[in-house]
Amino acid sequence: MEEFSFLTIIAVFEEMFGRGLFWTMVAVAAAITAAYLYVLIRDRAMSMRKFLLAQLSMPVGGALAVWFVMLMTNSGFRDIGGPIDWLVLLGVFGAGAVGFAILVYVVQSFVRGRISDI
């Protein structure tokens, strides 16, 4: 592999998760992002109360992301080898934490309503 491109990354993820699951995850992430942008445009501000609750949920999201990747790849913590494995695991945790926080904020915004309604 002499060239490292975006298509190579997509091919690796499709191989890891399977084509259907990978593109389902991409679609869900896009839908959550669109819902988050909708909420921000609708409310014209961020609710600090919702933001705090979303931040408090971040460790749960990170742990769920690590668990999901370990489950899908049939790996365990005993399979972690070198420093790059730990960096990838931390990246998965961070991405899961941020994604889950955005999801929690969006769900709160739809359940509780607009900032002015609180």
C-alpha positions, 0 to 999 in steps of 0.5 A, a space after each residue: 500500500 503505497 498510497 493512503 487515500 480517503 477511499 482506502 479508509 472507507 475500504 478498511 471500515 467496510 471490511 471491519 464492519 461490513 458494508 451494510 453496517 458501515 453505511 448504516 452508521 454513516 447514515 445515522 451519524 449524518 441524520 444526528 448531525 442534521 438534527 443537531 444543526 436543525 436544533 441550533 438553527 431553531 433555537 438560535 442559541 445553546 442551552 447550557 443546562 442541556 449542554 451540561 447534561 450532554 457533557 456528563 453523558 460523554 463517558 457513557 458514549 465513549 465506553 459504548 463506542 469502545 465496546 461496540 468496536 471490540 464486539 464488531 471486530 471480535 477483539 478484546 483488550 488482551 489483543 491490544 499490542 503497541 502504542 498505536 492500538 492504544 491511540 486508536 482506542 482513545 480515538 474511538 472513545 473520544 469520537 463515541 463520547 462526542 457523538 453521544 453528547 451531540 445525540 443527548 443534546 438533540 434528544 433533550 431539545 426535541 423532548 423538552 422543546 425550545 430554550 424559550 419554552 423551558 
